[in-house]
Amino acid sequence: MKNYKSKLLNIVNQANKCHSVCRKTNTACQEKSCRLWINYESDLNCTEIAVQNNGKMVFREISDRLNLTPSRIKQIETETLKKLAKKMAGI
């Protein structure tokens, strides 16, 4: 569990640096290896910036950014919530 937390913190720290630079310079991120990168220049190619700019989004808005259907986004959400519930039950 400690290793998982460490990896998660590293991801968050790297993403914070990346999106902070993009936000300050108002330029689209070019760091495609970043976990938060999306091909959506209106949100500077960053999911973190997308959430900060738009707040809660409906499945259609998310699907537009990820080039998936809204029903696929719903499937992903359902699968993720099941996995999260399973992990939380084990803690």
ABEGO torsion letter per residue (X at the ends): XAAAAAAAAAAAAAAAAAAAAAAAAGBBBABAABAABBBBAAAGGBAAAAAAAAEBBBAAAAAAAAGBBAAAAAAAAAAAAAAAAAAAAAX
